[in-house]
Amino acid sequence: MSERPKIFVAGGCGPCQEIKELAAAGKVDADIVDVATDEGFHFIEELGISGVPVGYRDGAFCTIDILDGQDGPIVELNCPDPDLEADPEK
């Protein structure tokens, strides 16, 4: 089963603020983790996060898109599918 995605954010980051506001409005299907917290700092060390905002799920980083939804902007994470097997010829 896939783990719940995370989006890492920080203060002083314009896109991060927009993501936090959308999360507060229920338009983000991911856990928001501020890298300035103890929990967030742990992830910086463990995952090697070097910039925010960034998404993460199932061992892989994800791209983040803010889309125009029917009821206003929504955040979409595009994460690699952990169930797809790698091409054995690569």
Residue, then its C-alpha position, 0 to 999 in steps of 0.5 A: m500500500s502506498e504511503r500518504p504523500k508529504i509536501f515539505v514547505a518553509g517560511g519565507c517561501g511564496p509557493c510554500q505559503e500558497i500550498k499551506e493556504l490551500a491545505a488549510a482550505g482542504k485542497v491538498d491531499a498530502d501531509i504538509v511538513d514545515v522543514a523548520t520543525d524538528e520533524g521537518f529537519h529530520f526529513i532534511e537529513e534523512l531524504g537530503i531535501s535541498g529545496v522547497p516546496v517538494g513532494y515525496r511519496d514511497g521513496a521518491f520525490c514528486t513534482i507539484d502543480i497548482l491547477d485551476g480547479q472547478d472551485g479554485p486552485i488545487v494542488e496536484l502531486n505527480c509521483p512515480d508509481p511504486d507499483l510499476e516495475a523498472d524496465p529491465e533493459k535500462 
